[in-house]
Amino acid sequence: MIKELFRKYKEVILYLFFGACTTLVNIIAYYICSHIFFMNVVPSTVIAWILSVAFAYVTNRIYVFESKADRLDDIIKEICSFVGCRLLTGGMDLLIMFVCVDIMHWNDMIIKVLSNILVIILNYLASKILIFRKK
């Protein structure tokens, strides 16, 4: 029964698992940059974002959506779409936090959790429908 449930929801389970791993990559990379190499917050955050998006692309491509793109131009299109969508959802997260926390003074942790839920859903849909769609 567990095998059947995994088979049925494999894509979502793997997306959530590798999403958690991506978050871990982001946090560890940020920590190393900021606390070991004593870099400022912004460059540490940018480096952590780049590494985590690269990790997410590879794991989503190989394990979650099992992309069949093998021509260089198809892979480049896939990467550009992936990074573009991540930039859009990252910007959306930033805008939500700015409006709801800085302007409306709502609880930052509640808004961050709700915003991240929305970002995860949109990233999954973008990956499934736009980036790694089956031909």
N, CA, C and O atoms as CSV, one atom per row, in Angstrom:
chain,resi,resn,atom,element,x,y,z
A,1,MET,N,N,0.826,-1.200,0.000
A,1,MET,CA,C,0.000,0.000,0.000
A,1,MET,C,C,0.876,1.274,0.000
A,1,MET,O,O,0.592,2.231,-0.720
A,2,ILE,N,N,1.927,1.266,0.806
A,2,ILE,CA,C,2.823,2.419,0.850
A,2,ILE,C,C,3.513,2.590,-0.496
A,2,ILE,O,O,3.685,3.712,-0.973
A,3,LYS,N,N,3.913,1.464,-1.116
A,3,LYS,CA,C,4.534,1.526,-2.433
A,3,LYS,C,C,3.594,2.149,-3.455
A,3,LYS,O,O,4.012,2.957,-4.284
A,4,GLU,N,N,2.344,1.774,-3.392
A,4,GLU,CA,C,1.339,2.299,-4.331
A,4,GLU,C,C,1.121,3.797,-4.110
A,4,GLU,O,O,1.017,4.558,-5.073
A,5,LEU,N,N,1.054,4.219,-2.855
A,5,LEU,CA,C,0.902,5.645,-2.553
A,5,LEU,C,C,2.113,6.436,-3.045
A,5,LEU,O,O,1.972,7.521,-3.607
A,6,PHE,N,N,3.312,5.873,-2.823
A,6,PHE,CA,C,4.517,6.555,-3.302
A,6,PHE,C,C,4.500,6.670,-4.817
A,6,PHE,O,O,4.812,7.724,-5.371
A,7,ARG,N,N,4.137,5.582,-5.486
A,7,ARG,CA,C,4.088,5.601,-6.948
A,7,ARG,C,C,3.094,6.636,-7.448
A,7,ARG,O,O,3.356,7.343,-8.421
A,8,LYS,N,N,1.956,6.721,-6.780
A,8,LYS,CA,C,0.908,7.652,-7.187
A,8,LYS,C,C,1.324,9.110,-6.980
A,8,LYS,O,O,1.047,9.965,-7.823
A,9,TYR,N,N,1.988,9.389,-5.859
A,9,TYR,CA,C,2.361,10.762,-5.507
A,9,TYR,C,C,3.872,11.000,-5.579
A,9,TYR,O,O,4.383,11.931,-4.955
A,10,LYS,N,N,4.578,10.174,-6.327
A,10,LYS,CA,C,6.040,10.228,-6.401
A,10,LYS,C,C,6.551,11.625,-6.718
A,10,LYS,O,O,7.457,12.118,-6.047
A,11,GLU,N,N,5.985,12.263,-7.724
A,11,GLU,CA,C,6.464,13.567,-8.157
A,11,GLU,C,C,6.342,14.608,-7.048
A,11,GLU,O,O,7.280,15.366,-6.805
A,12,VAL,N,N,5.217,14.649,-6.388
A,12,VAL,CA,C,4.992,15.629,-5.316
A,12,VAL,C,C,5.890,15.316,-4.117
A,12,VAL,O,O,6.470,16.224,-3.522
A,13,ILE,N,N,6.005,14.046,-3.765
A,13,ILE,CA,C,6.853,13.649,-2.633
A,13,ILE,C,C,8.308,14.035,-2.900
A,13,ILE,O,O,8.975,14.606,-2.038
A,14,LEU,N,N,8.792,13.718,-4.102
A,14,LEU,CA,C,10.165,14.056,-4.446
A,14,LEU,C,C,10.371,15.569,-4.512
A,14,LEU,O,O,11.421,16.072,-4.111
A,15,TYR,N,N,9.365,16.296,-5.020
A,15,TYR,CA,C,9.465,17.758,-5.076
A,15,TYR,C,C,9.595,18.331,-3.668
A,15,TYR,O,O,10.424,19.210,-3.432
A,16,LEU,N,N,8.791,17.845,-2.741
A,16,LEU,CA,C,8.857,18.338,-1.359
A,16,LEU,C,C,10.172,17.939,-0.692
A,16,LEU,O,O,10.766,18.737,0.032
A,17,PHE,N,N,10.631,16.712,-0.932
A,17,PHE,CA,C,11.902,16.256,-0.349
A,17,PHE,C,C,13.064,17.105,-0.856
A,17,PHE,O,O,13.856,17.612,-0.062
A,18,PHE,N,N,13.166,17.261,-2.176
A,18,PHE,CA,C,14.273,18.031,-2.725
A,18,PHE,C,C,14.104,19.525,-2.449
A,18,PHE,O,O,15.089,20.263,-2.422
A,19,GLY,N,N,12.881,19.970,-2.247
A,19,GLY,CA,C,12.660,21.347,-1.819
A,19,GLY,C,C,13.240,21.582,-0.426
A,19,GLY,O,O,13.841,22.624,-0.164
A,20,ALA,N,N,13.057,20.612,0.458
A,20,ALA,CA,C,13.641,20.705,1.802
A,20,ALA,C,C,15.173,20.679,1.710
A,20,ALA,O,O,15.852,21.416,2.425
A,21,CYS,N,N,15.706,19.834,0.834
A,21,CYS,CA,C,17.162,19.782,0.635
A,21,CYS,C,C,17.674,21.105,0.066
A,21,CYS,O,O,18.743,21.579,0.451
A,22,THR,N,N,16.915,21.694,-0.842
A,22,THR,CA,C,17.287,22.984,-1.426
A,22,THR,C,C,17.350,24.060,-0.347
A,22,THR,O,O,18.262,24.886,-0.327
A,23,THR,N,N,16.372,24.035,0.542
A,23,THR,CA,C,16.361,24.989,1.655
A,23,THR,C,C,17.595,24.796,2.528
A,23,THR,O,O,18.203,25.768,2.975
A,24,LEU,N,N,17.957,23.564,2.765
A,24,LEU,CA,C,19.151,23.259,3.556
A,24,LEU,C,C,20.413,23.771,2.846
A,24,LEU,O,O,21.288,24.349,3.492
A,25,VAL,N,N,20.513,23.569,1.546
A,25,VAL,CA,C,21.649,24.091,0.773
A,25,VAL,C,C,21.722,25.608,0.937
A,25,VAL,O,O,22.798,26.166,1.153
A,26,ASN,N,N,20.575,26.266,0.832
A,26,ASN,CA,C,20.517,27.722,0.948
A,26,ASN,C,C,21.016,28.187,2.316
A,26,ASN,O,O,21.832,29.104,2.409
A,27,ILE,N,N,20.527,27.560,3.352
A,27,ILE,CA,C,20.886,27.960,4.716
A,27,ILE,C,C,22.361,27.690,5.003
A,27,ILE,O,O,23.048,28.533,5.579
A,28,ILE,N,N,22.847,26.521,4.603
A,28,ILE,CA,C,24.250,26.173,4.841
A,28,ILE,C,C,25.170,27.099,4.049
A,28,ILE,O,O,26.171,27.584,4.578
A,29,ALA,N,N,24.834,27.345,2.784
A,29,ALA,CA,C,25.661,28.241,1.959
A,29,ALA,C,C,25.688,29.644,2.552
A,29,ALA,O,O,26.739,30.282,2.616
A,30,TYR,N,N,24.521,30.119,2.986
A,30,TYR,CA,C,24.463,31.449,3.608
A,30,TYR,C,C,25.339,31.482,4.865
A,30,TYR,O,O,26.110,32.420,5.065
A,31,TYR,N,N,25.216,30.463,5.702
A,31,TYR,CA,C,25.979,30.409,6.946
A,31,TYR,C,C,27.489,30.415,6.658
A,31,TYR,O,O,28.242,31.153,7.293
A,32,ILE,N,N,27.915,29.604,5.715
A,32,ILE,CA,C,29.339,29.536,5.377
A,32,ILE,C,C,29.841,30.899,4.890
A,32,ILE,O,O,30.884,31.383,5.329
A,33,CYS,N,N,29.085,31.502,3.982
A,33,CYS,CA,C,29.500,32.806,3.448
A,33,CYS,C,C,29.547,33.878,4.529
A,33,CYS,O,O,30.511,34.637,4.620
A,34,SER,N,N,28.493,33.935,5.352
A,34,SER,CA,C,28.394,35.028,6.307
A,34,SER,C,C,29.156,34.792,7.607
A,34,SER,O,O,29.675,35.744,8.189
A,35,HIS,N,N,29.236,33.559,8.073
A,35,HIS,CA,C,29.839,33.305,9.384
A,35,HIS,C,C,31.249,32.731,9.326
A,35,HIS,O,O,32.017,32.866,10.279
A,36,ILE,N,N,31.590,32.096,8.220
A,36,ILE,CA,C,32.940,31.544,8.109
A,36,ILE,C,C,33.833,32.468,7.275
A,36,ILE,O,O,34.981,32.730,7.632
A,37,PHE,N,N,33.282,32.954,6.160
A,37,PHE,CA,C,34.053,33.868,5.307
A,37,PHE,C,C,33.782,35.339,5.619
A,37,PHE,O,O,34.376,36.223,5.001
A,38,PHE,N,N,32.892,35.605,6.574
A,38,PHE,CA,C,32.575,36.955,7.048
A,38,PHE,C,C,32.157,37.914,5.931
A,38,PHE,O,O,32.534,39.086,5.927
A,39,MET,N,N,31.372,37.394,4.985
A,39,MET,CA,C,30.840,38.237,3.915
A,39,MET,C,C,29.617,38.973,4.430
A,39,MET,O,O,28.989,38.534,5.393
A,40,ASN,N,N,29.275,40.080,3.804
A,40,ASN,CA,C,28.075,40.826,4.167
A,40,ASN,C,C,26.825,40.025,3.814
A,40,ASN,O,O,26.888,39.023,3.101
A,41,VAL,N,N,25.686,40.490,4.332
A,41,VAL,CA,C,24.418,39.777,4.173
A,41,VAL,C,C,24.005,39.639,2.707
A,41,VAL,O,O,23.639,38.547,2.272
A,42,VAL,N,N,24.059,40.723,1.945
A,42,VAL,CA,C,23.567,40.681,0.563
A,42,VAL,C,C,24.373,39.711,-0.304
A,42,VAL,O,O,23.773,38.853,-0.951
A,43,PRO,N,N,25.709,39.810,-0.346
A,43,PRO,CA,C,26.428,38.832,-1.167
A,43,PRO,C,C,26.263,37.396,-0.668
A,43,PRO,O,O,26.212,36.463,-1.469
A,44,SER,N,N,26.181,37.218,0.641
A,44,SER,CA,C,25.957,35.875,1.190
A,44,SER,C,C,24.612,35.325,0.734
A,44,SER,O,O,24.494,34.152,0.378
A,45,THR,N,N,23.607,36.182,0.749
A,45,THR,CA,C,22.267,35.778,0.320
A,45,THR,C,C,22.248,35.454,-1.172
A,45,THR,O,O,21.640,34.466,-1.586
A,46,VAL,N,N,22.903,36.271,-1.971
A,46,VAL,CA,C,22.944,36.048,-3.427
A,46,VAL,C,C,23.662,34.741,-3.752
A,46,VAL,O,O,23.178,33.956,-4.567
A,47,ILE,N,N,24.793,34.505,-3.133
A,47,ILE,CA,C,25.528,33.259,-3.366
A,47,ILE,C,C,24.698,32.060,-2.932
A,47,ILE,O,O,24.644,31.054,-3.641
A,48,ALA,N,N,24.059,32.155,-1.786
A,48,ALA,CA,C,23.215,31.067,-1.292
A,48,ALA,C,C,22.050,30.817,-2.246
A,48,ALA,O,O,21.696,29.665,-2.495
A,49,TRP,N,N,21.451,31.882,-2.783
A,49,TRP,CA,C,20.339,31.739,-3.727
A,49,TRP,C,C,20.821,31.060,-5.007
A,49,TRP,O,O,20.158,30.153,-5.511
A,50,ILE,N,N,21.953,31.485,-5.533
A,50,ILE,CA,C,22.484,30.887,-6.773
A,50,ILE,C,C,22.753,29.397,-6.574
A,50,ILE,O,O,22.367,28.580,-7.410
A,51,LEU,N,N,23.406,29.043,-5.481
A,51,LEU,CA,C,23.712,27.635,-5.224
A,51,LEU,C,C,22.448,26.806,-5.015
A,51,LEU,O,O,22.355,25.679,-5.501
A,52,SER,N,N,21.483,27.357,-4.297
A,52,SER,CA,C,20.263,26.604,-4.039
A,52,SER,C,C,19.406,26.468,-5.302
A,52,SER,O,O,18.780,25.427,-5.503
A,53,VAL,N,N,19.366,27.487,-6.147
A,53,VAL,CA,C,18.616,27.385,-7.406
A,53,VAL,C,C,19.298,26.383,-8.342
A,53,VAL,O,O,18.617,25.620,-9.026
A,54,ALA,N,N,20.622,26.378,-8.379
A,54,ALA,CA,C,21.350,25.397,-9.197
A,54,ALA,C,C,21.065,23.980,-8.707
A,54,ALA,O,O,20.813,23.079,-9.507
A,55,PHE,N,N,21.107,23.789,-7.386
A,55,PHE,CA,C,20.796,22.484,-6.802
A,55,PHE,C,C,19.357,22.080,-7.129
A,55,PHE,O,O,19.097,20.936,-7.502
A,56,ALA,N,N,18.433,23.016,-6.988
A,56,ALA,CA,C,17.022,22.734,-7.263
A,56,ALA,C,C,16.820,22.361,-8.730
A,56,ALA,O,O,16.061,21.443,-9.040
A,57,TYR,N,N,17.497,23.073,-9.634
A,57,TYR,CA,C,17.349,22.761,-11.054
A,57,TYR,C,C,17.798,21.337,-11.344
A,57,TYR,O,O,17.083,20.570,-11.988
A,58,VAL,N,N,18.982,20.990,-10.867
A,58,VAL,CA,C,19.525,19.653,-11.144
A,58,VAL,C,C,18.629,18.565,-10.568
A,58,VAL,O,O,18.312,17.601,-11.265
A,59,THR,N,N,18.217,18.699,-9.321
A,59,THR,CA,C,17.390,17.661,-8.700
A,59,THR,C,C,15.998,17.600,-9.325
A,59,THR,O,O,15.448,16.513,-9.501
A,60,ASN,N,N,15.427,18.752,-9.660
A,60,ASN,CA,C,14.116,18.757,-10.314
A,60,ASN,C,C,14.219,18.130,-11.703
A,60,ASN,O,O,13.359,17.344,-12.101
A,61,ARG,N,N,15.254,18.475,-12.421
A,61,ARG,CA,C,15.452,17.958,-13.781
A,61,ARG,C,C,15.624,16.441,-13.785
A,61,ARG,O,O,15.000,15.738,-14.581
A,62,ILE,N,N,16.476,15.946,-12.889
A,62,ILE,CA,C,16.821,14.519,-12.904
A,62,ILE,C,C,15.806,13.657,-12.162
A,62,ILE,O,O,15.323,12.665,-12.708
A,63,TYR,N,N,15.480,14.022,-10.931
A,63,TYR,CA,C,14.709,13.133,-10.069
A,63,TYR,C,C,13.210,13.408,-10.038
A,63,TYR,O,O,12.411,12.471,-10.026
A,64,VAL,N,N,12.821,14.671,-10.025
A,64,VAL,CA,C,11.402,14.988,-9.839
A,64,VAL,C,C,10.638,14.889,-11.158
A,64,VAL,O,O,9.672,14.134,-11.264
A,65,PHE,N,N,11.069,15.648,-12.152
A,65,PHE,CA,C,10.320,15.711,-13.409
A,65,PHE,C,C,10.935,14.869,-14.519
A,65,PHE,O,O,10.367,14.771,-15.606
A,66,GLU,N,N,12.093,14.257,-14.259
A,66,GLU,CA,C,12.761,13.344,-15.178
A,66,GLU,C,C,12.777,13.903,-16.604
A,66,GLU,O,O,12.256,13.295,-17.539
A,67,SER,N,N,13.385,15.068,-16.736
A,67,SER,CA,C,13.447,15.763,-18.020
A,67,SER,C,C,14.162,14.916,-19.063
A,67,SER,O,O,15.175,14.273,-18.788
A,68,LYS,N,N,13.608,14.936,-20.261
A,68,LYS,CA,C,14.197,14.192,-21.380
A,68,LYS,C,C,14.960,15.110,-22.332
A,68,LYS,O,O,15.473,14.655,-23.354
A,69,ALA,N,N,15.036,16.400,-22.001
A,69,ALA,CA,C,15.762,17.333,-22.863
A,69,ALA,C,C,17.228,16.906,-22.916
A,69,ALA,O,O,17.879,16.743,-21.884
A,70,ASP,N,N,17.733,16.729,-24.134
A,70,ASP,CA,C,19.125,16.302,-24.254
A,70,ASP,C,C,19.929,17.175,-25.224
A,70,ASP,O,O,21.158,17.101,-25.253
A,71,ARG,N,N,19.247,17.986,-26.005
A,71,ARG,CA,C,19.951,18.926,-26.886
A,71,ARG,C,C,20.344,20.154,-26.078
A,71,ARG,O,O,19.592,20.599,-25.211
A,72,LEU,N,N,21.521,20.700,-26.363
A,72,LEU,CA,C,22.044,21.836,-25.605
A,72,LEU,C,C,21.077,23.014,-25.605
A,72,LEU,O,O,20.866,23.635,-24.563
A,73,ASP,N,N,20.489,23.331,-26.752
A,73,ASP,CA,C,19.569,24.479,-26.797
A,73,ASP,C,C,18.318,24.225,-25.964
A,73,ASP,O,O,17.776,25.164,-25.381
A,74,ASP,N,N,17.844,22.979,-25.891
A,74,ASP,CA,C,16.690,22.656,-25.038
A,74,ASP,C,C,17.050,22.778,-23.558
A,74,ASP,O,O,16.252,23.267,-22.759
A,75,ILE,N,N,18.243,22.338,-23.201
A,75,ILE,CA,C,18.688,22.420,-21.807
A,75,ILE,C,C,18.873,23.880,-21.399
A,75,ILE,O,O,18.498,24.263,-20.292
A,76,ILE,N,N,19.446,24.693,-22.281
A,76,ILE,CA,C,19.624,26.119,-21.988
A,76,ILE,C,C,18.263,26.794,-21.809
A,76,ILE,O,O,18.089,27.607,-20.901
A,77,LYS,N,N,17.296,26.458,-22.673
A,77,LYS,CA,C,15.934,27.004,-22.528
A,77,LYS,C,C,15.333,26.603,-21.184
A,77,LYS,O,O,14.698,27.412,-20.507
A,78,GLU,N,N,15.544,25.349,-20.811
A,78,GLU,CA,C,15.039,24.828,-19.545
A,78,GLU,C,C,15.641,25.593,-18.372
A,78,GLU,O,O,14.926,25.996,-17.454
A,79,ILE,N,N,16.952,25.789,-18.405
A,79,ILE,CA,C,17.646,26.512,-17.326
A,79,ILE,C,C,17.144,27.955,-17.238
A,79,ILE,O,O,16.855,28.453,-16.150
A,80,CYS,N,N,17.042,28.615,-18.384
A,80,CYS,CA,C,16.574,30.013,-18.394
A,80,CYS,C,C,15.149,30.116,-17.863
A,80,CYS,O,O,14.839,31.027,-17.095
A,81,SER,N,N,14.286,29.200,-18.262
A,81,SER,CA,C,12.902,29.191,-17.763
A,81,SER,C,C,12.876,28.961,-16.256
A,81,SER,O,O,12.134,29.623,-15.531
A,82,PHE,N,N,13.690,28.020,-15.795
A,82,PHE,CA,C,13.735,27.684,-14.373
A,82,PHE,C,C,14.186,28.891,-13.549
A,82,PHE,O,O,13.539,29.267,-12.572
A,83,VAL,N,N,15.305,29.489,-13.957
A,83,VAL,CA,C,15.840,30.644,-13.221
A,83,VAL,C,C,14.868,31.822,-13.315
A,83,VAL,O,O,14.650,32.524,-12.329
A,84,GLY,N,N,14.289,32.038,-14.486
A,84,GLY,CA,C,13.314,33.121,-14.653
A,84,GLY,C,C,12.127,32.973,-13.727
A,84,GLY,O,O,11.704,33.938,-13.090
A,85,CYS,N,N,11.587,31.762,-13.650
A,85,CYS,CA,C,10.450,31.523,-12.744
A,85,CYS,C,C,10.859,31.715,-11.289
A,85,CYS,O,O,10.101,32.274,-10.496
A,86,ARG,N,N,12.049,31.256,-10.940
A,86,ARG,CA,C,12.523,31.428,-9.560
A,86,ARG,C,C,12.740,32.903,-9.225
A,86,ARG,O,O,12.484,33.332,-8.100
A,87,LEU,N,N,13.210,33.671,-10.199
A,87,LEU,CA,C,13.355,35.111,-9.978
A,87,LEU,C,C,11.992,35.765,-9.768
A,87,LEU,O,O,11.841,36.624,-8.900
A,88,LEU,N,N,11.003,35.363,-10.557
A,88,LEU,CA,C,9.651,35.936,-10.418
A,88,LEU,C,C,9.038,35.595,-9.067
A,88,LEU,O,O,8.489,36.469,-8.395
A,89,THR,N,N,9.127,34.325,-8.662
A,89,THR,CA,C,8.528,33.952,-7.378
A,89,THR,C,C,9.331,34.533,-6.212
A,89,THR,O,O,8.767,34.846,-5.163
A,90,GLY,N,N,10.638,34.677,-6.392
A,90,GLY,CA,C,11.452,35.339,-5.356
A,90,GLY,C,C,11.071,36.801,-5.219
A,90,GLY,O,O,10.976,37.323,-4.108
A,91,GLY,N,N,10.852,37.464,-6.350
A,91,GLY,CA,C,10.399,38.854,-6.329
A,91,GLY,C,C,9.017,38.990,-5.715
A,91,GLY,O,O,8.737,39.941,-4.985
A,92,MET,N,N,8.148,38.018,-6.023
A,92,MET,CA,C,6.806,38.022,-5.453
A,92,MET,C,C,6.878,37.877,-3.930
A,92,MET,O,O,6.166,38.570,-3.204
A,93,ASP,N,N,7.733,36.984,-3.455
A,93,ASP,CA,C,7.925,36.792,-2.016
A,93,ASP,C,C,8.402,38.094,-1.372
A,93,ASP,O,O,7.906,38.497,-0.319
A,94,LEU,N,N,9.358,38.736,-2.010
A,94,LEU,CA,C,9.881,40.006,-1.507
A,94,LEU,C,C,8.787,41.070,-1.459
A,94,LEU,O,O,8.684,41.799,-0.473
A,95,LEU,N,N,7.979,41.169,-2.497
A,95,LEU,CA,C,6.887,42.137,-2.550
A,95,LEU,C,C,5.834,41.860,-1.473
A,95,LEU,O,O,5.362,42.779,-0.804
A,96,ILE,N,N,5.475,40.596,-1.318
A,96,ILE,CA,C,4.504,40.221,-0.276
A,96,ILE,C,C,5.031,40.611,1.102
A,96,ILE,O,O,4.304,41.185,1.914
A,97,MET,N,N,6.297,40.297,1.360
A,97,MET,CA,C,6.882,40.631,2.664
A,97,MET,C,C,6.919,42.139,2.872
A,97,MET,O,O,6.597,42.624,3.957
A,98,PHE,N,N,7.303,42.876,1.853
A,98,PHE,CA,C,7.383,44.331,1.966
A,98,PHE,C,C,6.012,44.934,2.257
A,98,PHE,O,O,5.868,45.735,3.181
A,99,VAL,N,N,5.003,44.552,1.471
A,99,VAL,CA,C,3.664,45.125,1.636
A,99,VAL,C,C,3.039,44.709,2.965
A,99,VAL,O,O,2.541,45.545,3.719
A,100,CYS,N,N,3.072,43.405,3.242
A,100,CYS,CA,C,2.357,42.906,4.424
A,100,CYS,C,C,3.075,43.199,5.740
A,100,CYS,O,O,2.425,43.417,6.762
A,101,VAL,N,N,4.399,43.205,5.723
A,101,VAL,CA,C,5.142,43.404,6.973
A,101,VAL,C,C,5.563,44.856,7.148
A,101,VAL,O,O,5.275,45.470,8.176
A,102,ASP,N,N,6.248,45.410,6.140
A,102,ASP,CA,C,6.763,46.778,6.284
A,102,ASP,C,C,5.668,47.839,6.215
A,102,ASP,O,O,5.716,48.832,6.940
A,103,ILE,N,N,4.690,47.631,5.351
A,103,ILE,CA,C,3.644,48.646,5.192
A,103,ILE,C,C,2.445,48.382,6.105
A,103,ILE,O,O,1.971,49.290,6.789
A,104,MET,N,N,1.954,47.131,6.115
A,104,MET,CA,C,0.732,46.825,6.878
A,104,MET,C,C,1.023,46.377,8.311
A,104,MET,O,O,0.108,46.290,9.129
A,105,HIS,N,N,2.285,46.095,8.619
A,105,HIS,CA,C,2.725,45.719,9.966
A,105,HIS,C,C,2.082,44.428,10.476
A,105,HIS,O,O,1.767,44.306,11.660
A,106,TRP,N,N,1.891,43.470,9.568
A,106,TRP,CA,C,1.395,42.157,9.974
A,106,TRP,C,C,2.558,41.334,10.491
A,106,TRP,O,O,3.718,41.681,10.265
A,107,ASN,N,N,2.259,40.255,11.179
A,107,ASN,CA,C,3.273,39.384,11.761
A,107,ASN,C,C,4.170,38.802,10.663
A,107,ASN,O,O,3.695,38.133,9.745
A,108,ASP,N,N,5.475,39.069,10.776
A,108,ASP,CA,C,6.398,38.672,9.709
A,108,ASP,C,C,6.511,37.160,9.526
A,108,ASP,O,O,6.602,36.685,8.394
A,109,MET,N,N,6.506,36.402,10.613
A,109,MET,CA,C,6.666,34.950,10.496
A,109,MET,C,C,5.439,34.297,9.872
A,109,MET,O,O,5.573,33.368,9.075
A,110,ILE,N,N,4.257,34.766,10.219
A,110,ILE,CA,C,3.035,34.219,9.614
A,110,ILE,C,C,3.012,34.524,8.122
A,110,ILE,O,O,2.712,33.650,7.309
A,111,ILE,N,N,3.327,35.753,7.767
A,111,ILE,CA,C,3.344,36.147,6.351
A,111,ILE,C,C,4.427,35.382,5.602
A,111,ILE,O,O,4.203,34.957,4.468
A,112,LYS,N,N,5.597,35.196,6.212
A,112,LYS,CA,C,6.683,34.463,5.559
A,112,LYS,C,C,6.268,33.026,5.263
A,112,LYS,O,O,6.534,32.515,4.175
A,113,VAL,N,N,5.623,32.377,6.216
A,113,VAL,CA,C,5.162,31.003,6.019
A,113,VAL,C,C,4.119,30.955,4.896
A,113,VAL,O,O,4.210,30.119,3.998
A,114,LEU,N,N,3.128,31.858,4.951
A,114,LEU,CA,C,2.088,31.883,3.916
A,114,LEU,C,C,2.676,32.201,2.545
A,114,LEU,O,O,2.290,31.600,1.542
A,115,SER,N,N,3.604,33.139,2.507
A,115,SER,CA,C,4.249,33.494,1.245
A,115,SER,C,C,5.045,32.315,0.695
A,115,SER,O,O,5.007,32.047,-0.506
A,116,ASN,N,N,5.759,31.614,1.558
A,116,ASN,CA,C,6.531,30.457,1.110
A,116,ASN,C,C,5.645,29.326,0.605
A,116,ASN,O,O,6.009,28.629,-0.342
A,117,ILE,N,N,4.500,29.141,1.221
A,117,ILE,CA,C,3.554,28.134,0.725
A,117,ILE,C,C,3.124,28.490,-0.694
A,117,ILE,O,O,3.102,27.631,-1.576
A,118,LEU,N,N,2.784,29.751,-0.910
A,118,LEU,CA,C,2.400,30.214,-2.236
A,118,LEU,C,C,3.552,30.043,-3.235
A,118,LEU,O,O,3.335,29.593,-4.360
A,119,VAL,N,N,4.759,30.396,-2.830
A,119,VAL,CA,C,5.931,30.271,-3.700
A,119,VAL,C,C,6.181,28.808,-4.065
A,119,VAL,O,O,6.454,28.502,-5.226
A,120,ILE,N,N,6.093,27.915,-3.107
A,120,ILE,CA,C,6.308,26.484,-3.366
A,120,ILE,C,C,5.281,25.971,-4.371
A,120,ILE,O,O,5.633,25.253,-5.307
A,121,ILE,N,N,4.021,26.333,-4.183
A,121,ILE,CA,C,2.965,25.894,-5.110
A,121,ILE,C,C,3.219,26.452,-6.509
A,121,ILE,O,O,3.143,25.715,-7.492
A,122,LEU,N,N,3.517,27.741,-6.605
A,122,LEU,CA,C,3.764,28.357,-7.917
A,122,LEU,C,C,5.013,27.790,-8.588
A,122,LEU,O,O,5.021,27.581,-9.802
A,123,ASN,N,N,6.068,27.539,-7.811
A,123,ASN,CA,C,7.277,26.942,-8.381
A,123,ASN,C,C,6.998,25.531,-8.907
A,123,ASN,O,O,7.497,25.151,-9.966
A,124,TYR,N,N,6.206,24.762,-8.173
A,124,TYR,CA,C,5.846,23.413,-8.622
A,124,TYR,C,C,5.048,23.481,-9.921
A,124,TYR,O,O,5.343,22.767,-10.879
A,125,LEU,N,N,4.032,24.347,-9.944
A,125,LEU,CA,C,3.197,24.473,-11.148
A,125,LEU,C,C,4.018,24.962,-12.343
A,125,LEU,O,O,3.869,24.452,-13.453
A,126,ALA,N,N,4.878,25.945,-12.111
A,126,ALA,CA,C,5.725,26.451,-13.198
A,126,ALA,C,C,6.645,25.351,-13.709
A,126,ALA,O,O,6.836,25.210,-14.916
A,127,SER,N,N,7.212,24.574,-12.797
A,127,SER,CA,C,8.103,23.480,-13.199
A,127,SER,C,C,7.352,22.417,-13.983
A,127,SER,O,O,7.843,21.922,-14.997
A,128,LYS,N,N,6.178,22.074,-13.519
A,128,LYS,CA,C,5.396,21.017,-14.162
A,128,LYS,C,C,4.804,21.468,-15.500
A,128,LYS,O,O,4.844,20.723,-16.479
A,129,ILE,N,N,4.262,22.673,-15.542
A,129,ILE,CA,C,3.526,23.135,-16.723
A,129,ILE,C,C,4.421,23.815,-17.754
A,129,ILE,O,O,4.251,23.608,-18.956
A,130,LEU,N,N,5.375,24.626,-17.292
A,130,LEU,CA,C,6.176,25.421,-18.215
A,130,LEU,C,C,7.576,24.869,-18.483
A,130,LEU,O,O,8.015,24.828,-19.632
A,131,ILE,N,N,8.260,24.456,-17.456
A,131,ILE,CA,C,9.683,24.157,-17.581
A,131,ILE,C,C,9.960,22.714,-17.983
A,131,ILE,O,O,10.661,22.466,-18.964
A,132,PHE,N,N,9.420,21.771,-17.240
A,132,PHE,CA,C,9.712,20.355,-17.483
A,132,PHE,C,C,8.505,19.612,-18.062
A,132,PHE,O,O,8.340,18.419,-17.810
A,133,ARG,N,N,7.681,20.287,-18.815
A,133,ARG,CA,C,6.467,19.658,-19.350
A,133,ARG,C,C,6.840,18.509,-20.279
A,133,ARG,O,O,7.830,18.559,-21.008
A,134,LYS,N,N,6.013,17.479,-20.223
A,134,LYS,CA,C,6.215,16.312,-21.082
A,134,LYS,C,C,5.740,16.663,-22.475
A,134,LYS,O,O,4.697,17.295,-22.645
A,135,LYS,N,N,6.493,16.258,-23.458
A,135,LYS,CA,C,6.116,16.576,-24.848
A,135,LYS,C,C,5.184,15.541,-25.418
A,135,LYS,O,O,4.769,15.653,-26.571
